[in-house]
């Protein structure tokens, strides 16, 4: 049984929170640069270049790339042969979020009660998903999920008879209705299958995959490419100013589901697709 210190997890989570907000992943920056080459709108190209410059300034000056520093969302793969010493995993993650958001001068965006709206003052509690896996490692994946794109995300229980066309129509409709409100160009996470709650988790999990990394099943990979092309024909464009770059990527995760159900969830991510990971 391998032992991992509570404090090591706290410090690593703090680091992930800061770096996610300061350093946009190279996969996203590269996608911006490729989009500039093919964007048909002059305004769209200008916006994309500004997003590239913004990412460079944030990284070099160690400041947040966006004022919305997000909900801290974690997917943690816990090896079955490890033991956390000194406290619980959930407590360590939340303490790390507090530390990172304080030391990184990151905005606190979490309210303790959805109706009373009092800010917790430290951006906790985090949203934590645990997956148990073989081995003796702890893999911590973190995203700082902005509120604007999250608000435009949708989930729907389709009928199996709606088929693939119904799935595609719902996904495209969600992006069309979001318009400029989700701060495009978007990274679009999609969950298909599972049940009501698991489908939405799949859509969130899809966002952790690097831009440009296709799904393994060939029919799902082809669907990702097809949907991306259709989204970029909507004309929404970078930041909603029009153009041919409404989305940078579409990423789909699937799961088994009930014979009477066809759940579909669309989790939109703004242009600041922030995700970092560490293995302990």
C-alpha positions in Angstrom: 0.0 0.0 0.0 1.6 3.3 -1.1 1.1 6.3 1.2 0.6 9.8 -0.1 0.7 12.8 2.2 -2.3 15.1 2.6 -0.1 18.2 2.3 1.4 17.0 -0.9 -2.0 16.9 -2.4 -2.9 20.3 -1.0 0.2 21.9 -2.6 -0.3 20.2 -5.9 -3.9 21.2 -6.2 -3.0 24.8 -5.3 -0.4 24.7 -8.1 -2.9 23.3 -10.6 -5.5 26.0 -9.8 -3.0 28.8 -10.4 -1.4 27.4 -13.5 -4.8 26.6 -15.1 -5.8 30.3 -14.8 -2.4 31.7 -15.8 -1.3 29.3 -18.6 -3.6 28.4 -21.4 -2.8 25.0 -22.8 -0.6 24.8 -25.9 -3.4 22.7 -27.5 -5.8 25.7 -27.3 -3.2 28.2 -28.4 -2.2 26.1 -31.4 -5.9 25.8 -32.3 -6.2 29.7 -32.2 -3.2 30.0 -34.5 -4.6 27.4 -37.0 -8.0 29.2 -36.9 -6.4 32.5 -37.8 -5.1 30.9 -41.1 -8.6 29.9 -42.2 -10.9 32.4 -40.6 -12.8 34.3 -43.3 -13.8 37.3 -41.3 -11.2 40.1 -40.8 -12.8 41.0 -37.4 -12.7 37.3 -36.5 -9.0 37.1 -37.3 -8.4 40.2 -35.2 -10.3 38.7 -32.2 -8.3 35.4 -32.5 -5.1 37.3 -32.6 -6.2 39.2 -29.5 -6.9 35.9 -27.7 -3.5 34.7 -28.6 -1.9 37.9 -27.2 -4.0 37.7 -24.1 -2.8 34.1 -23.4 0.8 35.2 -23.9 0.4 38.2 -21.5 -1.3 36.0 -18.8 1.5 33.4 -19.0 4.4 35.9 -19.0 3.1 38.2 -16.4 1.5 35.5 -14.2 -2.0 36.9 -14.1 -5.4 35.3 -14.8 -6.3 35.1 -18.5 -9.9 35.9 -17.7 -11.6 37.7 -14.8 -13.9 34.7 -14.4 -11.5 32.2 -12.8 -14.2 29.6 -12.6 -15.6 26.8 -10.6 -12.8 24.4 -9.7 -13.8 21.0 -11.1 -11.7 17.9 -10.5 -11.7 14.4 -12.0 -9.4 12.3 -9.8 -8.3 8.8 -10.7 -7.5 7.1 -7.4 -5.3 4.0 -7.6 -6.7 1.2 -5.4 -3.3 0.6 -3.8 -2.8 4.1 -2.3 -3.7 5.5 1.1 -4.0 9.2 1.9 -2.1 10.1 5.2 -3.2 13.0 7.3 -6.7 13.6 6.1 -9.3 12.9 3.4 -8.8 13.4 -0.3 -11.8 15.7 -0.5 -10.5 17.9 2.3 -7.1 18.1 0.7 -8.5 19.2 -2.6 -10.7 21.9 -1.1 -7.8 23.1 1.0 -5.6 23.2 -2.1 -8.3 25.3 -3.9 -8.4 27.8 -1.0 -4.7 28.1 -1.1 -4.4 28.4 -4.8 -7.2 31.0 -5.2 -5.8 33.1 -2.4 -2.1 33.0 -3.4 -2.9 33.3 -7.1 -5.2 36.3 -6.6 -8.0 34.5 -8.3 -11.6 35.6 -8.1 -13.8 33.8 -5.7 -17.0 32.8 -7.6 -18.8 30.3 -5.4 -21.9 31.0 -3.3 -22.7 28.7 -0.4 -26.5 28.7 -1.0 -28.0 28.9 -4.5 -30.8 31.2 -3.4 -29.3 33.3 -0.6 -26.2 33.9 -2.8 -23.6 34.5 -0.1 -20.0 34.1 -1.4 -17.9 31.5 0.4 -14.9 33.8 0.0 -12.4 31.1 -1.0 -13.9 29.5 -4.2 -14.8 26.3 -2.4 -16.4 23.8 -2.3 -14.9 22.4 -5.4 -16.7 19.9 -7.7 -15.0 16.6 -7.3 -15.5 13.4 -9.3 -13.7 10.3 -8.2 -12.8 7.3 -10.4 -11.1 4.2 -8.8 -8.5 2.6 -11.1 -5.8 -0.1 -10.7 -2.3 0.8 -9.4 -0.7 3.0 -6.8 -0.9 6.5 -8.4 -3.2 9.5 -7.9 -4.0 11.4 -11.1 -5.6 14.8 -10.5 -7.2 16.6 -13.4 -8.5 20.1 -12.9 -10.4 22.6 -14.9 -11.4 26.2 -14.0 -14.9 26.2 -15.6 -16.3 29.7 -16.4 -19.9 30.5 -15.6 -20.9 32.1 -19.0 -20.4 29.0 -21.1 -21.7 26.7 -18.3 -24.9 28.7 -18.2 -25.5 28.0 -21.9 -25.0 24.2 -21.6 -27.9 21.9 -22.0 -29.0 18.3 -21.3 -32.0 16.5 -22.9 -33.6 13.0 -22.6 -34.2 12.1 -26.2 -36.3 9.2 -27.4 -34.3 6.3 -29.0 -36.5 6.9 -32.1 -34.9 10.4 -32.4 -31.8 8.6 -33.5 -28.5 10.1 -34.7 -30.3 13.0 -36.4 -32.0 14.0 -33.2 -28.7 13.9 -31.4 -27.0 16.1 -34.0 -29.9 18.6 -34.1 -29.9 19.0 -30.3 -26.1 19.6 -30.2 -26.2 22.1 -33.0 -29.3 23.8 -31.6 -27.5 24.3 -28.2 -24.5 26.0 -29.9 -26.8 28.1 -32.1 -28.8 29.3 -29.1 -25.7 30.1 -27.1 -24.6 32.5 -29.7 -22.0 35.0 -28.3 -23.0 34.3 -24.7 -20.6 31.4 -24.2 -17.6 33.5 -25.4 -16.7 31.6 -28.6 -14.7 30.1 -30.2 -16.0 27.2 -28.1 -14.7 23.8 -27.1 -17.8 21.6 -27.0 -18.0 18.6 -24.8 -20.8 16.1 -25.5 -22.0 13.1 -23.5 -24.3 10.5 -25.2 -25.8 7.6 -23.2 -25.6 6.7 -19.5 -28.5 8.2 -17.6 -29.7 11.7 -16.5 -26.7 12.5 -14.3 -24.0 10.4 -15.9 -24.6 11.8 -19.3 -23.8 15.3 -18.0 -20.6 14.0 -16.4 -19.5 12.5 -19.7 -19.9 15.9 -21.4 -17.8 17.5 -18.7 -15.2 14.7 -18.9 -14.9 15.2 -22.6 -13.7 18.7 -22.1 -10.6 17.4 -20.3 -9.3 15.9 -23.5 -6.8 17.9 -25.5 -8.1 19.9 -28.5 -7.7 17.9 -31.7 -7.6 14.5 -29.9 -10.3 12.4 -31.4 -12.5 9.8 -29.8 -11.4 6.2 -30.2 -14.5 4.7 -31.8 -14.3 5.6 -35.5 -18.0 6.4 -35.8 -17.8 8.8 -32.9 -14.6 10.4 -34.2 -16.3 11.0 -37.5 -19.3 12.5 -35.7 -17.0 14.9 -33.9 -15.5 16.2 -37.2 -19.0 16.4 -38.8 -20.4 18.5 -35.9 -17.4 20.8 -35.8 -17.8 21.6 -39.5 -21.5 22.3 -39.1 -20.9 24.5 -36.0 -18.4 26.6 -38.0 -21.0 27.2 -40.6 -23.4 28.9 -38.1 -21.7 32.3 -38.6 -21.4 33.1 -34.9 -17.6 33.5 -35.1 -15.0 34.6 -32.5 -16.7 36.4 -29.6 -19.9 36.5 -31.6 -18.7 39.0 -34.2 -19.3 36.7 -37.1 -17.0 34.4 -39.0 -16.1 30.8 -39.6 -14.6 29.9 -36.2 -17.5 29.3 -33.8 -15.9 26.2 -32.3 -12.3 25.0 -32.0 -13.3 21.4 -31.3 -16.1 18.9 -30.5 -15.3 16.0 -28.1 -17.7 13.2 -27.4 -17.8 10.6 -24.7 -20.4 7.7 -24.9 -21.8 5.1 -22.4 -24.3 2.3 -22.3 -27.9 3.3 -21.6 -31.4 2.0 -20.9 -33.3 0.6 -23.9 -36.0 3.3 -23.5 -33.6 6.3 -23.3 -31.2 8.4 -25.4 -29.7 11.0 -23.0 -27.6 13.7 -24.6 -25.7 16.5 -22.8 -23.8 19.4 -24.3 -21.3 21.2 -22.0 -19.9 24.3 -23.6 -16.5 25.7 -22.8 -15.5 29.2 -23.7 -12.3 30.0 -25.6 -10.4 29.9 -22.2 -10.5 26.1 -22.1 -8.4 25.7 -19.0 -7.3 22.3 -17.8 -4.2 21.0 -16.0 -3.3 17.6 -14.5 -0.7 16.0 -12.3 0.2 12.5 -11.3 1.4 11.7 -7.8 
